[in-house]
Amino acid sequence: MFLALVAASAACSPHTSSEPAGEAIAPAVADAEPATSPPAAPTLPESVPPAPMIASLSAGVHHTCAIRRGQLLCWGLGRLGILGRGEDVPEDSWTPKPVIGIAGVVEVVADYDYTCARTGDGAVHCWGDNDAGQLGVGDLDPRARPTRVGEWTAERIAAGFRRACAVGQDGARCWGTGAFGDGESRSREVTPRGIDGLAGVDDLVLGSGHACALQGGEVRCWGEDASGQLGDGEGGCRYERALCAKSRCLPPKECKRSYTPVTPLGLPPIVEIALAGSQSYFRDRDGRVWETGQVGTTMDFGADNPRYRPSVIDGLPPMVEIDAGGSHACGRTADGEVFCWGNNAFGQLGHPPRPGGGAEGPSRVPGLPPAVKLALGFYSTCAITGSGEAMEAWCWGDNGYGQLGDGTAERRHAPVRVRWE
C-alpha cells in the first residue's frame, strides 16, 4: 500500500496599489514572517484490511493443503512424506497439520501424492513422492519435508500428474515426466529444464496427460489427445492391427497426441483454463464455459471431428471462476453460487450419486455459503467461503484418507467444514 502525503504551501506575491496623493504609507515591519496556511495533515486510512484467513487452498488426489493465518497445513494420506511432516510421521491425518521447515508460503499446489509451494521470496519447494522426478531435486528419492528446487525464483507454479513447472521473470522451467510443450515427452527429468515457449505466459495449467498455456487471451495445448482434450479437431485411438478373429485379444493401440502446442478451434479470447484428466475447460470474458474432450478414450481415431473441438456448456449462468478435478468440474458465479458437473461417483458434485452412475449435467451445490474460491481434487471438491476472519473451507466427495479435513474418513455427498485444530 502506498500512502501519499500532501503538504499545502502558500504562494507569496508583492502587493501593489494606487494610494491617494499626500497620504503616507505605513512602513513595513522589518523581518516580518509572511502569512502562510498551516500544513494539511496527512490523510491516513481508517484501517488496514486484514490478510485473508485462508489465502490459498489446493486439493490433490489423496491429500489437501491450505495456507491459513500465514501457515501452511496439509491433511490426508501420509505415506511417502506427502504431508511434509517429516520422516517420523508417516500416518494419515484427518485434520490439517502444519508442514515443517517452511515459512512465508504464498502459493501451494497439491497433486498426485506430492506437493510444491512458493514462498514470498520466489523460492520453490517440493516434497512427497518422487518416482518420476516430480520434485525436481536431482534424484528419485521421496522427501518427507519441503526441499528447495534450484536457486532461482518463480512468480507462479503449476503441478500435474508426475510433473511440475515454474514461471518467473527469467523464463519457465519444468521437471518430472511428461510433455513440457517443447516438442518432446520426457522421462524422469530430475532437475528443472528451461522451456523457451512458456516464457511470459499469463497462465499455465497441467492436467493428467496434457497441458495448456494462456497468453493474451489465446490458448495453446499439448500432450495426450486420446479424448480430444486438445481441442484441435483431432483425437481418439485405433488398434495397430485387426482384432483377433477367434479370440478376445486386443492389439496395441495408437492414440492421438501432440508434443508441440496446438490451438483449440473456435475459441473467443479466454481468461481462465481448467483441465480434468481427459477434458479441457476454458472461460471466456463473458463468463461462458467451453468444453472439449470426453471422459475416457474412444476408438474413433480421426481428424476434423466436431466432438474434438470446444463447445459451450449449456445450463450454466455466467462464471467468474472455474476449476476441474479428475473427471468433474465446477464453476463459481459472481454471487458465490457453485455449479458442478461430470462424474459424481464419490459425491464430488455436492449431492448423492444417481442410480446407474454416469456423467451428470451442471447443478448448483446446495448447503454451501457464498464461495470466493474453488479447489478441486481428483475425486473431491473444496471451496472457500466468507472473508477475513470469517473465512471457512468446505470440502465434499472422496474422503478415504481424510482428505476432506473434517476429522473422519467418511465419504461426503454434501459440503462439510474443514476442522482446524
N, C-alpha and C positions, 0 to 999 in steps of 0.2 A: 504494500500500500504506500502510495506516495502522498505526502502532505505538503500542500503549497502554502507558504506563509506570505502574506501580502502586507507590506508596510505602506502607510499613507505618508505622502510628503506634500508640503505646501510650496508653491512657487511664489517667489517674491519678485515684484517688478516695481520700478520707480513710479511714484505717483506725481503727476503734474496737473496744475490748474491755473486758470487765469484769474488773479486776485484784483480787487478794485485798487486804483491808484491811491497812494498815500497811506494805505493800511499796512502796518507792519506784519511780517510773517514770523511766527514764533520759531526760534532756532531749535533745531533737532537736538535731542539729548545725545551726547557722545557715548559710543559703545553700547547703545541700546540693543537688546536682543529682538530680532524680528519676531512678529507674532506667527506661531505655527499651530497646526492642529495636532492633538495628541495622536501617537501611533495607534493604528487599529489593532485590536487584539486578534491573534490567530484563531481561525475557526477550526476547532477540533471535533472529530466525530464523537457522537454521544457514547458509542460503544463499538468495540471491535468484534465483528461476527466471530463466534466460536468456531474452531475447526470441527468438521463433522465427526460424530462419534464413530461412525463406520465409514472409513474413507475408501475402502475397496473390498470386493468380495469376488472370489473365483472358485468355481466348482470343477473338479476333475471327474475321474471315473469312480474312484473308491475313497476320495478324501476331498475336503473343502478347506479353504483358507480365507482369512479376513484380516484387514488392518483396522484395529479398534483402539481408540484412545492412543494412537501412535504406536501401538504394539502389534506385532504380527503373531497371529494364532492360527493353528490348524487342527483338524479333527477328522476321524475316520480310520482307515486302515493304517496299521502301524509298522508293517514289515518293510524291510529294505530302507529304513530311515525316512520314509515318505513324509512323516510329520515334523522332521527336523528337530527331534528332541534328544538326540544323542544315541550312542550305541547301546546304552544300558536301559533304554526304554523302548522295547520293540512292540509292546502291546497296542491294541487298538484303543482309540479314545472316542467316547460317545459324546463328549462335550469339548469345546475349544480349549486348547492348551498352548502356552507360549512356545514359539520357536526359539531355540537358544542361539547365542553367538551372532546375532544380527540386530541392528537398531536403525532407526530412521528410514524405514521402508516406506516407499510412496507408491509402489505398484507390485502386484503379485499375480502370477498365472499358474494355475494348477492343471495338470493334465493326467495322462495315464501313468500313475504311480511315480511321478516326480513333480517338483515344483521349482520355479525360478522367481526371484524377486529383484527389484531395482530399488536402490537406496537414493536418498536425496542428492547425493554427490555423483549419481550416474553409474555407480558400480553395480554389476550384475552378479548375483549369487544363485547357485542351483544346488539341489540335493534330492536324494531318493534313488530310484532305480537308474542304472547307467549301462544296461546291456547293449545299447545301440549308440553309446557315446552322447546321449542326450543331455548330459550335464556339462559337456564342453571343457572338462578339466584335464584332458590329456591322457586319460586311461578309461577302462571299462568297469572300474570298481564303483559300487554304490557308495553314497555318502549319507551319513545319518545326521549331518548338520550342514548349514549353509557353507558353501565353498566358492570363493571368488573365481569368476570366469575371466581370465585375462586381466590386463591392466588398463584397458580402455574404458570409456564411459558411453552410456546409451541414454536416449531420451524416451524410448519405449521398447517393450519386449513382447514377444509372442511365443506361444508354445502349442505344439501339435503332437500327434502320435509319434513318439521316438525322435523328435527333433525340436529345435528352438531357434529363434532368431532375435537379434537386437539391432535397432536402428538408431543412429546418432548423427551428429553433425559431420563426423568424419567418415560416414558411409554405413553400410549394413553388413552384418555378419551372421552366418548360420552354422549350426553344428548338429551332429546326430546322423540319422539315417532317413533318406527320402529325397524328394526333389526340392531343390532350392531356387528354381527359376532361372538357372544359368545354362540350361540345355542338357543337364546330366542328372542321373539319380545316384546319389552317393550312399555308401555303406560305412557306418561307423566312423564318421568324421569326428574324431575325439577333440579337436581343437577348432575354434571358430575360423571360418573361411570367409573372406570378403566376397560379397556378391554385388558387382557393379550395377546390375539392373535394378536393384532395390534401393539404391541411394536416393534420398529425397522423397520417398513415397509418403503420402499423407497417412496411410494406414496399411497394415499387413496382418492378415488373418491366416492361421494354419489350421487345416482340418485333419481328418484321419489320414487321408492319402492324397489330398490336393490342397492348394493354397491360392489365395487371391490377394492382390495389392490394389490400392486405390490411390490415384494421383490426379488431381484436378478434375474430379468427377468421373474419370474414366477407370474402368475395371480391367485388370488383366489377371488371368488364372492359368494354372499349370498343374500337372500331376496326373493322377488316375482319372479316367473318364468313362469307366465301365457303365455308369448310370447316367451319363450325360451331364455330370455336375459342372463341367467347364463351360457349358452354355454356348458352344460354338456350332451347334447343329450336329455334332458327331457324338458317338457313344456306343455302348453295347459290347458284347463279346461274341465270339464264334469258335466252334471247335476246329482244331487244326486239321482234322481229317474226319471222314464219315463215321457215324456211330456204328458200333458193332451190330451186325445183323442178327446174331443169335444169342446175345447176352446183353446185360445192362451196363457194360463198361462204358466209361466216359473218357474220350480222348482229351489231351491237354487243350486248354483254352487260350485264345488270343483275345486280349481286351484293348479297347481304345485307351490311349494316354497321350499326353504331350508334355515333354520336359522343358519346352520353351513356352513362354507366355502366349496365350491366345486371348482374343477379346470376345466376351459373350455378345451374342447378337441382339440388336434391337433395344438396348437399354438406354434410357434417358440419363442425364447426369445423376450420379449416385453419391450419397453422403455416408452410407454405412454398409458394411458387409458382415454376414454371419454364415458360418459353414458348419453343416452337420457331417455325418460320416459319408454320405453319398449324395448330398444335396447342397445347393448354394442358395443364399437369400441376399437380396440387395434392396436397400431402402432408398427411394428417390426423394427429391426435395419437397414433393407434395405429400409425403408420408405413405405412399403406396409401397407394398412389399412384393418384390418379384422373386420367383422361384424357378430353379432349373435342376433337373436330376430327379431320380426316383429312389425309393428305398430298395436296397439290394441291386444285383446286377440283372441284366436281361440279355437273352441270346439274340437280340435284334441289333446286329452289327451293321452300322450304316452311317451315312453322311446326309446332311441337309434334312434331318428328321425334326419335325415340329416339337416332338416331346423332349428333344435335347437342346432346347433354347429357352430363355427366360419368358415367363408369362406372369401376369399379375394375379395374386391370390384374391379370390372373391370372398366377400363376407367379413372383411376387416375394415375398421374405421382407420383414419389416418394415424400413423405411428410416429413416435419420436425416438424410439429405440427398438432394436431387435437383437436377439441372441439365439444360438442354436446348440442343441446337445447332440447325442449320438444319432437319434432318428426322430427328434422332435424340435420344435422351435416355438418361440414366444415373442410377442411384441407388447410395447407399453404405449399408451396414449398420453397426451399432454395432461389429462386429468388423473393419471395414475392407474387407470384400469389396465389389467394384464390379460391378454388373449394368448392361448396356446393351441397348437395343432400338431398332428403327426402320431407317432407311436405312443400308446398310453398303457403299455403292459404293466408298468410299475406305478401307475397313477401320477406320472410326471406332468400330466396336463391339468392336475388340480381337481380331479374327480375320479370315481371308481372306473376301472376298465369296463367297457361294454362287453356283453356276451359275444363270443366269436372273435374278439380282438380286431386287428386291422387298424389302418391309419384313420384318424378322425380329423374332421374339419375344424376350423377355428371356433373356439368358445371361450367365454370370459371365465377367469378363475374366481370362484366365489369365496367369500370369507376372508379376503385379503384387504387390508387398509391400502389407501393410495400409495403406489410404489414410485420410487425415484430412481431405481437401478435394478437391472436384471443380471443374473449369473446362472447359466445353465450348465449342468453336468451331463455326463453321458446318459444316465437314466434318472436324473433328478433335476429339480428346478429350485432356484433360490431368488429372492427379491429383497431389496432394502426398502423400508418404508420410513416415513417421518423425516424429521430434520433435527440438527443439533443434538441436544441431549435426549430427545425423544426418538432417536433412530432405533429401529429394530431390524433384525434379519429373520426372514421366514424361509423355510425350505419344505419341499414335499417330493414324494417319489421313492426311489430305491433307498434303503437305509440299512442294508445288510451288514455294513461295517461301521454304522453310526455316523455316516457322512452328512446326515441332516442336522446333527448337533443338538438334538432335543433330549439327550440323556438315555436314549433307547436304541435298539437295533430293529425297531418295528417299521415296516413299510407304511408310508403315509399317503393317503389319497387326497388330502386337503392340507393347506399350509399350517405349519406348526412353528412356533418361535424357537430360534436358536437359544440355548440356555447358557448364558455366560456365567462363569463361576468366579 
